[in-house]
Amino acid sequence: QVQLVESGGGRVQAGGSRRLSCAASGRAFSRVGMGWYRQSPGKEREFVAAISSSGLITKYRESVEGRFTISRDNAKNTMYLQMNSLNVEDTAVYYCAASRSSYSLHSTDYIYWGQGTQVTVSS
């Protein structure tokens, strides 16, 4: 079964940067769409960013557009989320997810999920 493992979370001062990584098992990585979601206490899980299997198509939620960059290295079976200019509203558990399709913006299309990594932004 596919396993996704996030890393790179931690505590960061507002205005700082952090890079999250998602290591994936399986040969199908290069053929599936990937995404990042996040969840903070009292809120529903929300979409952060998505990337197509080729890495050529990306999509971001409006609040992170211009600050976050999603990317992937299919040769390494790894996806990344570069987070810049962080603010306290970015504090959440960030989840890596994989879809069976080549590109998806809907959480219900994602079959595999990582365990999550905590990102805490302090003012």
LINSUL-V380300 format. One record per backbone hydrogen bond with DSSP energy under -0.5 kcal/mol. NH is the residue of the N-H (numbers start at 0). CO is the residue of the C=O. If there is no record, write none. Layout:
BEGIN
NH_CO / NH_CO
END
This chain:
BEGIN
4_22 / 6_20 / 9_117 / 11_119 / 13_121 / 14_85 / 15_12 / 17_82 / 19_17 / 19_80 / 20_6 / 21_78 / 22_4 / 23_76 / 24_2 / 28_25 / 29_26 / 30_27 / 31_28 / 32_100 / 33_50 / 34_96 / 35_48 / 36_94 / 37_45 / 38_92 / 42_39 / 45_37 / 47_35 / 48_35 / 49_58 / 50_33 / 51_56 / 52_101 / 54_51 / 58_49 / 60_47 / 63_60 / 64_60 / 64_61 / 66_63 / 67_63 / 68_81 / 70_79 / 72_77 / 75_72 / 76_72 / 76_73 / 77_72 / 78_21 / 79_70 / 80_19 / 81_68 / 82_17 / 82_80 / 83_66 / 83_81 / 84_14 / 85_15 / 89_86 / 90_87 / 91_118 / 92_38 / 93_91 / 93_116 / 94_36 / 96_34 / 97_111 / 98_32 / 99_108 / 108_105 / 109_106 / 110_97 / 110_108 / 111_97 / 113_95 / 114_3 / 116_93 / 118_91 / 119_9 / 120_118 / 121_11 / 121_119
END
